Amino acid sequence: MTAIEPSAFWEFVKSRGITFVSGVPDSTFKKTYDHMVDDPEIRYVPAVREDVALGIASAAYFQGEVGAVIMQNSGIGNVVNPLTSFSLMYHVPVLLIVGWRGYGGPPNDAPEHWVMGTKSTEILETLELPFEILETEGFEDCIDRLLATMNEKSVPGALLIRPGVVL
């Protein structure tokens, strides 16, 4: 598996009109995160927590755009209430770019990531939140499918990224 280069990932995301991002750093894709921060075409607003980032990124919707939140999957727990009481209720689409720590459970990551690693997809399914698992081959189609579903339903969607899929 050859990892997706940060420039290829962000150029594609930007080509879909997503240039406003908020979030919390994630070591799962450090180079991709750093590339985003350094990209002058992306407006990045750091946040202290994922729920704050969701609120910030939601502002793009009111400008006729889709914003994004970049975070680690542990942050899914921090966005459940704002997703259900705001984003889903008022149909505010936001792309959640989620580093999937604990993917595959033990022994693939540190113990503190195992539970959320195995429960991330279940939580998204419980919320009826559309999600895609990013793959290196055809990553553009994966992102397009998710964005199409988000657009059709006018809801947020999550792009789960396993360690090593992007740099």
BAZADREN-59501 format. One record per residue: residue in one letter; x, y, z of N, C-alpha, C in turn. Coordinates in pm, whole numbers, padded with zeros to 5 digits, always signed. Example, Ala and Ser with C-alpha at 12.3 -4.5 7.8 and 13.67 -1.06 7.14 Angstrom:
A+01319-00569+00780+01230-00450+00780+01320-00330+00780
S+01285-00225+00708+01367-00106+00714+01290+00003+00787
***
This chain:
M+00084-00117+00000+00000+00000+00000+00089+00124+00000
T+00073+00208-00099+00144+00335-00104+00052+00443-00049
A+00100+00512+00052+00019+00615+00117-00013+00730+00022
I-00125+00792+00046-00166+00910-00030-00079+01028+00014
E-00022+01096-00081+00059+01213-00050-00030+01327+00000
P+00016+01403+00098-00064+01515+00150-00109+01612+00042
S-00020+01645-00052-00059+01741-00156-00172+01686-00242
A-00169+01556-00275-00274+01496-00356-00407+01495-00281
F-00402+01462-00152-00524+01461-00070-00588+01599-00066
W-00509+01700-00030-00566+01834-00014-00604+01899-00147
E-00527+01873-00252-00566+01928-00383-00703+01873-00424
F-00727+01745-00397-00857+01688-00431-00968+01747-00344
V-00944+01756-00215-01044+01814-00125-01076+01958-00167
K-00972+02035-00197-00993+02173-00240-01069+02179-00372
S-01043+02082-00461-01113+02081-00591-01263+02059-00573
R-01302+02012-00457-01443+01991-00426-01500+02109-00347
G-01424+02217-00338-01474+02340-00277-01457+02348-00127
I-01382+02257-00068-01363+02260+00077-01229+02324+00107
T-01237+02448+00159-01116+02524+00188-01119+02585+00328
F-01224+02557+00404-01235+02610+00540-01237+02491+00636
V-01134+02484+00722-01115+02370+00810-01088+02418+00951
S-01145+02346+01047-01112+02367+01187-01078+02231+01246
G-01015+02230+01359-00988+02100+01417-00881+02099+01522
V-00846+01975+01557-00749+01944+01659-00645+01852+01593
P-00517+01878+01612-00415+01796+01546-00429+01647+01576
D-00389+01565+01479-00390+01420+01496-00261+01363+01438
S-00188+01287+01518-00061+01230+01474-00079+01119+01372
T-00201+01068+01354-00226+00962+01257-00183+01007+01117
F-00204+01134+01087-00162+01187+00957-00094+01323+00974
K+00018+01320+01044+00089+01443+01077+00130+01525+00955
K+00188+01460+00854+00232+01534+00735+00114+01595+00662
T+00004+01524+00657-00117+01576+00591-00171+01695+00669
Y-00171+01684+00800-00214+01795+00885-00122+01916+00864
D+00008+01894+00869+00103+02004+00851+00088+02069+00714
H+00065+01987+00612+00046+02041+00476-00077+02133+00471
M-00184+02092+00537-00306+02173+00540-00279+02307+00607
V-00211+02303+00721-00182+02426+00795-00099+02523+00711
D-00008+02469+00630+00081+02553+00549+00022+02594+00414
D-00093+02538+00377-00154+02567+00246-00225+02703+00250
P-00179+02799+00172-00242+02932+00175-00385+02934+00119
E-00425+02830+00048-00561+02824-00005-00661+02765+00094
I-00611+02714+00207-00698+02658+00310-00696+02751+00430
R-00815+02788+00472-00824+02868+00594-00846+02771+00709
Y-00745+02760+00794-00751+02668+00908-00765+02747+01037
V-00865+02710+01116-00888+02771+01246-00869+02662+01352
P-00761+02668+01429-00741+02568+01533-00850+02576+01639
A-00880+02463+01699-00981+02458+01804-00927+02383+01925
V-00982+02415+02040-00937+02350+02163-01001+02212+02182
R-01115+02190+02118-01186+02061+02125-01260+02041+01994
E-01297+01916+01970-01364+01882+01846-01503+01943+01835
D-01575+01956+01945-01708+02017+01938-01698+02165+01900
V-01596+02231+01948-01572+02371+01911-01539+02377+01761
A-01456+02285+01715-01420+02280+01572-01543+02259+01485
L-01635+02174+01529-01757+02151+01453-01838+02280+01441
G-01847+02355+01548-01917+02483+01542-01851+02581+01447
I-01720+02587+01454-01644+02678+01366-01662+02637+01220
A-01642+02509+01190-01652+02461+01052-01793+02475+00996
S-01892+02471+01082-02030+02487+01038-02056+02624+00978
A-01976+02722+01016-01993+02858+00963-01982+02861+00811
A-01905+02770+00752-01890+02767+00606-02024+02745+00538
Y-02110+02667+00601-02243+02638+00544-02322+02767+00521
F-02308+02860+00611-02384+02985+00601-02324+03080+00498
Q-02213+03039+00438-02153+03111+00325-02172+03033+00196
G-02254+02926+00201-02281+02846+00082-02173+02744+00050
E-02092+02709+00149-01983+02613+00130-01996+02499+00230
V-01908+02402+00217-01897+02294+00315-01764+02309+00385
G-01768+02312+00517-01646+02318+00595-01604+02179+00636
A-01487+02169+00696-01436+02040+00741-01380+02052+00882
V-01384+01939+00952-01322+01927+01083-01219+01816+01072
I-01097+01844+01116-00994+01741+01118-00971+01703+01264
M-00973+01570+01290-00965+01526+01429-00927+01378+01435
Q-00897+01334+01554-00875+01193+01583-01010+01132+01622
N-01027+01002+01604-01155+00939+01633-01196+00948+01779
S-01105+00970+01870-01146+00990+02010-01236+01112+02021
G-01220+01206+01929-01303+01326+01928-01447+01301+01886
I-01477+01184+01830-01615+01152+01795-01703+01164+01919
G-01649+01119+02032-01724+01130+02157-01755+01274+02194
N-01668+01366+02157-01688+01508+02190-01786+01578+02097
V-01820+01516+01984-01910+01583+01889-02048+01519+01881
V-02075+01417+01961-02206+01351+01952-02319+01448+01978
N-02313+01523+02087-02424+01616+02116-02437+01726+02012
P-02330+01797+01973-02350+01900+01871-02393+01843+01735
L-02350+01721+01704-02398+01659+01580-02548+01635+01586
T-02595+01581+01697-02737+01545+01706-02827+01665+01731
S-02781+01761+01809-02869+01873+01844-02854+01993+01751
F-02755+01989+01662-02737+02101+01570-02720+02053+01426
S-02609+01988+01397-02575+01955+01258-02681+01867+01190
L-02720+01760+01255-02819+01670+01195-02958+01733+01199
M-02992+01797+01309-03124+01857+01324-03149+01970+01223
Y-03048+02052+01199-03063+02166+01109-03001+02142+00971
H-02960+02018+00945-02908+01978+00814-02790+02065+00769
V-02689+02068+00854-02567+02144+00826-02457+02045+00787
P-02424+02037+00659-02319+01943+00618-02180+01993+00655
V-02102+01904+00713-01963+01930+00748-01888+01799+00723
L-01772+01807+00660-01690+01690+00637-01601+01668+00759
L-01616+01553+00824-01531+01516+00937-01418+01429+00883
I-01296+01478+00893-01177+01404+00849-01116+01345+00976
V-01132+01214+00991-01108+01149+01120-00993+01049+01113
G-00888+01076+01189-00780+00979+01203-00827+00864+01290
W-00814+00742+01240-00870+00625+01306-00767+00555+01393
R-00742+00610+01511-00654+00545+01609-00723+00419+01661
G-00644+00318+01693-00699+00194+01747-00763+00105+01644
Y-00747+00136+01516-00805+00053+01409-00753-00090+01424
G-00842-00185+01420-00803-00325+01431-00786-00373+01574
G-00804-00283+01671-00795-00323+01811-00656-00368+01851
P-00646-00439+01964-00515-00484+02011-00452-00578+01909
P-00326-00576+01891-00222-00492+01951-00177-00381+01857
N-00265-00334+01770-00226-00242+01662-00203-00098+01704
D-00234-00062+01826-00216+00075+01871-00204+00072+02023
A-00187+00187+02081-00176+00197+02227-00310+00159+02291
P-00307+00100+02411-00431+00052+02475-00540+00157+02489
E-00503+00283+02509-00607+00386+02528-00689+00411+02402
H-00645+00356+02288-00718+00375+02163-00802+00254+02123
W-00788+00143+02193-00853+00019+02151-01005+00028+02152
V-01064+00078+02259-01210+00078+02268-01270+00168+02160
M-01223+00292+02151-01277+00383+02050-01243+00334+01910
G-01130+00271+01895-01093+00216+01765-01193+00114+01715
T-01242+00030+01805-01339-00073+01765-01482-00020+01761
K-01509+00090+01829-01647+00143+01838-01676+00259+01744
S-01575+00314+01677-01596+00435+01595-01705+00417+01490
T-01698+00309+01414-01800+00290+01309-01938+00266+01370
E-01943+00195+01484-02072+00171+01549-02137+00302+01594
I-02057+00393+01646-02111+00522+01690-02165+00599+01570
L-02091+00602+01461-02137+00672+01340-02265+00609+01286
E-02272+00476+01288-02394+00407+01243-02511+00438+01334
T-02489+00441+01465-02596+00474+01559-02651+00614+01533
L-02562+00707+01498-02604+00844+01468-02664+00857+01327
E-02659+00746+01251-02702+00746+01111-02626+00852+01031
L-02500+00863+01063-02412+00958+00996-02340+00885+00883
P-02351+00934+00761-02280+00866+00652-02129+00873+00675
F-02060+00764+00638-01915+00763+00650-01856+00674+00543
E-01731+00701+00514-01651+00621+00422-01518+00594+00489
I-01460+00480+00457-01327+00445+00504-01232+00469+00386
L-01142+00564+00402-01053+00603+00294-00956+00492+00259
E-00943+00464+00133-00846+00367+00082-00749+00441-00010
T-00629+00387-00025-00531+00453-00110-00571+00447-00257
E-00622+00334-00300-00666+00319-00438-00806+00378-00452
G-00823+00469-00545-00954+00528-00569-01002+00619-00458
F-00908+00683-00389-00949+00769-00278-01041+00882-00323
E-01024+00925-00447-01108+01033-00499-01254+00989-00506
D-01279+00866-00553-01415+00814-00560-01477+00801-00422
C-01397+00760-00326-01443+00746-00188-01491+00881-00134
I-01410+00983-00153-01446+01116-00105-01568+01168-00180
D-01571+01147-00311-01686+01192-00390-01816+01124-00346
R-01810+00994-00315-01930+00922-00267-01981+00986-00138
L-01889+01012-00047-01929+01070+00081-01987+01210+00061
L-01921+01292-00018-01971+01428-00041-02107+01425-00111
A-02128+01332-00201-02257+01320-00270-02368+01285-00170
T-02339+01192-00080-02437+01154+00023-02466+01271+00116
M-02359+01341+00156-02377+01457+00242-02462+01562+00174
N-02437+01586+00045-02512+01685-00030-02658+01643-00048
E-02678+01517-00081-02814+01466-00104-02899+01476+00022
K-02841+01441+00137-02915+01439+00263-02899+01567+00344
S-02806+01652+00302-02773+01774+00375-02740+01743+00521
V-02641+01656+00538-02596+01616+00671-02443+01609+00673
P-02384+01607+00792-02240+01585+00801-02205+01442+00760
G-02079+01421+00727-02030+01288+00695-01888+01274+00744
A-01848+01149+00772-01715+01124+00828-01629+01044+00729
L-01508+01088+00714-01408+01018+00634-01308+00959+00733
L-01316+00827+00754-01227+00759+00846-01096+00723+00775
I-00986+00759+00839-00855+00738+00778-00769+00653+00871
R-00742+00529+00829-00657+00438+00905-00512+00487+00901
P-00435+00456+01005-00293+00493+01003-00224+00437+00878
G-00144+00522+00814-00067+00481+00698-00135+00502+00565
V-00264+00538+00563-00334+00560+00436-00293+00693+00377
V-00281+00795+00460-00223+00923+00418-00103+00948+00508
L-00010+01027+00460+00110+01055+00541+00082+01162+00645
***
